Amino acid sequence: MKFQEMHLETFFSLFYEVKDDIENMEGCYSVELMKDIKDPTLMFTYSIWEDEEKLNAYRKSDLFAKTWPRTKALFSAPAEAWSLDFV
């Protein structure tokens, strides 16, 4: 997620406001926030889920519905997302 620099603190506050709620969703093992080492406006959330079904349930939850629009409004570019599996 690439943010407008003036909105970084707002995003940090929002992330830490909902982090525990996300981690308490069924099937979520952890959620971490990372940033690019060269671009301080480029952020990544790294979450580990039991399976894709649990992740999709979160994406359909009230928590996501309330959080995502607030987060998206702070972007300077469209977000990208990947679902990965260990090899």
C-alpha positions in Angstrom: 0.0 0.0 0.0 1.4 3.4 -1.0 0.3 6.2 1.2 0.3 10.0 0.9 3.1 11.0 3.2 0.8 13.4 5.1 -1.4 10.4 6.0 1.2 8.0 7.4 0.5 8.8 11.0 -3.2 8.4 10.4 -2.6 5.0 8.9 -0.3 3.9 11.7 -3.0 4.9 14.2 -5.7 3.0 12.3 -3.5 -0.1 11.9 -2.7 -0.4 15.6 -6.4 0.4 16.4 -7.6 -2.7 14.6 -4.5 -5.0 14.7 -5.7 -7.0 17.7 -9.2 -7.3 16.3 -7.9 -8.7 13.1 -5.7 -11.2 15.0 -8.7 -12.2 17.0 -10.6 -13.1 13.8 -11.1 -16.9 13.5 -8.2 -18.4 11.6 -5.8 -15.5 11.9 -2.5 -16.4 13.4 -0.7 -13.0 13.1 -0.7 -9.6 11.4 2.4 -7.5 11.0 3.1 -4.1 9.5 6.3 -3.6 7.4 7.6 -0.7 5.3 9.9 -0.6 2.3 13.5 0.3 3.4 13.8 2.9 0.7 10.3 4.4 0.4 8.8 5.2 3.8 5.4 5.7 2.2 5.2 2.1 0.9 3.7 -0.2 3.5 2.9 -3.9 3.6 0.7 -5.9 6.0 1.8 -9.5 6.4 -0.8 -11.8 7.8 -0.9 -15.5 8.3 -4.2 -17.3 8.1 -5.3 -20.9 8.7 -6.6 -21.0 5.1 -8.0 -18.9 2.3 -11.5 -19.5 3.5 -10.8 -17.8 6.8 -9.0 -14.9 5.0 -12.0 -14.5 2.8 -14.4 -14.5 5.8 -12.3 -11.6 7.2 -12.6 -9.8 3.9 -16.4 -10.1 4.1 -16.5 -9.1 7.8 -17.9 -5.9 9.3 -14.4 -5.1 10.6 -13.0 -5.1 7.1 -16.0 -3.2 5.7 -15.3 -0.4 8.3 -11.5 -0.4 8.1 -10.8 -0.8 4.4 -12.5 2.4 3.2 -10.7 4.4 5.9 -7.4 2.9 4.8 -8.0 3.2 1.1 -8.8 7.0 1.4 -5.2 7.5 2.5 -3.5 5.9 -0.5 -1.5 7.7 -3.2 -1.8 4.7 -5.5 -4.0 1.6 -5.9 -3.2 -1.2 -3.5 -1.9 -4.6 -4.5 -2.5 -7.9 -2.6 -1.1 -11.4 -2.9 -2.0 -14.6 -1.3 1.0 -16.9 -1.0 1.7 -20.4 0.2 4.9 -21.9 1.6 6.9 -24.1 -0.7 
